[in-house]
Every structure is written in structure tokens, then in C-alpha cells.
Amino acid sequence: MGRWKMILLIVGIFLLIFAIVTVSRTFMTESRQPEPMKTEVTIDEDKAIRHFSEALTFKTISYQDRNAFDYPEFERFIDFLEDTYPAVHQQLEVERVNDYALIYKWSGSESGKKPIGLTSHYDVVPVLEGTEANWEQSPFSGTVIDGEIWGRGTLDDKIGVIGILEAAEHLLEDGYAPKRDVYFMFGFDEEIGGDEGAAAIVDLLEERGVSFDFVLDEGGAIVENMVPGVEQPVGVVGVSEKGSATAELTISGSGGHSSQPKDHTNIGRVASAIAKLENTQFNADLRGPGETLFEFAAPEMSFGMRYVFANKFIFEPIIESILLKQPATAALIRTTIAPTVFQAGEQYNALPEQATAIINLRVMPGESLEDVKKFIEETIDDDEISVSVSGSEATSVSSTDSWQFQTIQQAARNVYSDAVMVPYLMFAGSDAKHYDRIADNTYRFLPVLITSEDLTRMHGTNEHVSIDNYLNAIAFYMEVMKESDRK
């Protein structure tokens, strides 16, 4: 046999082995989706819709300036809850924290089991001044029209508060009694950090020695056309949230007249530093919740995409390069850099004596604020620019192999039987981060099927939700409580 034939034979054997191994791995990927157990939930839909509609009329608005809060409106909302859900308020222990945060304790029959917690918030963001006329329905009207419920809070996050209480009221009327303690915890300042709401609730419960098997908050939702190769809707359950850091880059020095500038001015130095950061970027790595997302999604993909993700150890560089092409997927695999404020100068013909840039960074789990500061300093390589970094670290990563995660998966599949439920890394902040201290696991999931346009409406104009989504949210919360009792 000639030398080249031998080489071709060896290459052919290698390719055959490669194909056998990689194709076998592809076919061996098993679905991680529980079988749906369809349940029939019969509730008074008209009454539930009326309750939600009225809840949306209360202007429980969070402002950065707490002095601007209309606290009597918050008080009226709490009175509304008491009037609307009599069974909940008669049979559960109800407690206020800092006057407006709420804790409901539903005592279970088996004291040896750790409790679960369902949490949401009833404060909403303001309607941007000057945009009121752009709303098709008034933002605090609670209008119900053409199968949709309109108003601020329909998606973020009065749907969670009302959905949970509707579920509990219905279960109580049916005579249901949980085995484990169930806590409902509702904040009133989540939109500005939750320091007096969720954080204060956690402080109080921690003092009492209360800890949870899991806490479920708002977060990811069910979205169509989200994961390449998956035709079904994909529900994403946040198992961690990125840290949020603010980096301040400042340089000070002599100003002077703009007619005699130095080659590198204060503005130019800081601008150059930002350019270096944007050109360098943090290292991308498909790991943690981002990696787990695709492990759960891969078995549901078309063959070609399943082949790639089932053999990630070979194709990881290609996968990462694809994910980096879109901001939403790039944020899954690296700490992000977003310059948001630049402050310098007061007059067109005078060089500023100081220039400052403010950068918002969303920090990956496994990276610290100290790591962020070190990266910035090494990347900009300018000793005259001072760098300060403050903010919150990424939260811990909750389990995806436990009964706790499977409970949420199962509950969602019971309501949305065709949805593929996967873990993911949440980019935005939520009250869940406060519960990290007293919960073995914290999950983030809003049980609605939404579009990419809905995502822009959460803090924007024309926020609304379909009646079907709202009723499904109620059913989901009932399923979560019942599924938890099976563990």
C-alpha cells in the first residue's frame, strides 16, 4: 500500500470514529423535561379578571426619591387585598414589615418539612412624563378589551401578587391544606432595589430562623423562537442573576484654553480608556447557567443543532462565536460593559480640568467586583485615571438537578404542556437576590407566554397581558404549591 493511501486510510478511520462518537453522543442526549400532568382548574374567571383589573387602578408607584411615594395609595391597595381575598386573610397569618411589605404564612401539616416561598412585588415604575397619550388604554385603568388586560403592572409584577392570592383563595375554598409551610412575600419597593421591602422581610425572617427549600420570584418567562433549533416555546427559569456594578473612571489635571490643547486631553484619555474596554471585552466562556441552559435545550433541538450542542467539547469555540454575535446571547457568557454617563466640561472653549465616565457592568457568577476593577485597570493601562467599582455581586447559582427546580418545571409543564423548561442566567435584578441569605435555592420565573415586544412594554408604553396568560399564571401558582407537597 502506498504512503498516501495509508494516510488516507488513517484519516478515513479517524473520521469514521469521530462520526460514530459524535453521532452517538447526539442520539444519547435524553430529554430533561418532565411529562405534563394536565390538571383541570375551575375558577370563576370573570371574578378573577375583575380583581386583577381593579388591582391595576392603584397607583403604587416607586420613585427614586422615596419622599415622592404616595403611601396612602399603597395603604388603599393593601385594604383592597384584604377585602378581595377574605379566606386568605382569615386563615393565613398576615404581617406587615415597614408598614407596606407583606408576609402571609400558610401553616402546613408537617412541621419537619422546610417551607417554600412565593414572592412578588406590587410597586410599579412611573409612566414616563409626556408619553401618557401614547397609551392605547390609560395606564392605570385596568381596561379589559379584546382578550387583553391593560395597565402598569400587568407584567411587572402585580400579575404575580394577584396570581398568587387568587391561587391561594381558590385552594382554600376547595379545602386544600398544604403539608409544608408556604410563605407569600410581597415587596413594595422592588423597582428601586427592595431595601425596605424584600430586604427587610429577609432580615425579620432570618432573625426568626426561617429558611426555605426554595423561593420563587418573577424573572424569566416563556418565549417563542428563543433558542435556535427548538420549535416549541421555551420557558426560562432564572437560577442566578448577574451582579450589577458601577465603575467610575476619573482623571483630573490642568485645564486651560482650548486654543492650546495637549495632544491627550482629559476627555481624550477617558474616551481612549472606554474604547480599550469596548475593544477588549471580558473573556467569554460558555459555563454556569448559560451552559446548563443548552444542556436542557439540546435534546429538544433539531438534529443539526443537537449535534453541535451534544458535542460542545469540540464545538465550544464555534458556539461561543455565534453567541457573541447578539447582545442577548453574548450577555449569557460574559460580563458586559455599558458606558452610560460622561461628565466633562462646561464651556466650548475651555479644556475641562476633570473628566469622568460611568460604566454599568453586569457581572457573571464566579467573577467578583474586585476582578472587575482589576480587569479595567489592566485594560486601560493609565495610572492617572482612577478607577472605583461599587455594586452588588452576582447571586449564588441554584440547583437544576434538585426536586426544587423540577417542581417549577413540572408546574409549568402542567399548565404549558408544550413548553421546554430550561434554566438560565438573569441579567436584570429582582427581589430574589435578597432571599439568597435564607433560601437553599432562589428561582426567577414569570409564568406567562410573552413576545419580544412584551418585554419592551414591561417598563414602557402599552403594558398589557392576555386574559389567557393571567389565568394560566393563577393555575401555575396552584400547581407549584401542590407539586411542592409531593416532595
Buried (B, 14 or more C-beta within 10 A) or exposed (E): EEEEEEEEEEEEEEEEEEEEEBBEBBEEBEEBBBEBEEEEBEBEEEEBBBBBBBBBBBBBBBBEEEEEBEEEEBBBBBEBBEEBBEBBBEBBEBEEBBEBBBBBBBBBEEEEBEBBBBBBBBBBBBBEEEEEEEBEBBBBBBBBEEEBBBBBBBBBBBBBBBBBBBBBBBBBEEEBEBBBBBBBBBBBBBBBBBBBBBBBBBEBBEEEEBBBBBBBBBBBBBBBEBBBBBEBBBBBBBBBBBBBBBBBBBBBBEBBEBEEEEEEBBBBBBBBBBEBBEEBBBEBBBBBBBBBBBBBBBBBBEEEBBBBBBBBEBBBEEBBEEBBEEEEBBBBBBBBBEBEEBEBBEEEEEBBBBBBBBBBBBBBBEBBBEBBBEBBBEBBEBEEBEBEBEBBBBBBBBBBEBBBBBBBBBBBBBBBEEBBBBBBBBBBBBBBBBBBBBBBBBBBBBBBBBEEEBEEBBBBBBBBBBBEBBBBBBBBBBBBBBBBBEB
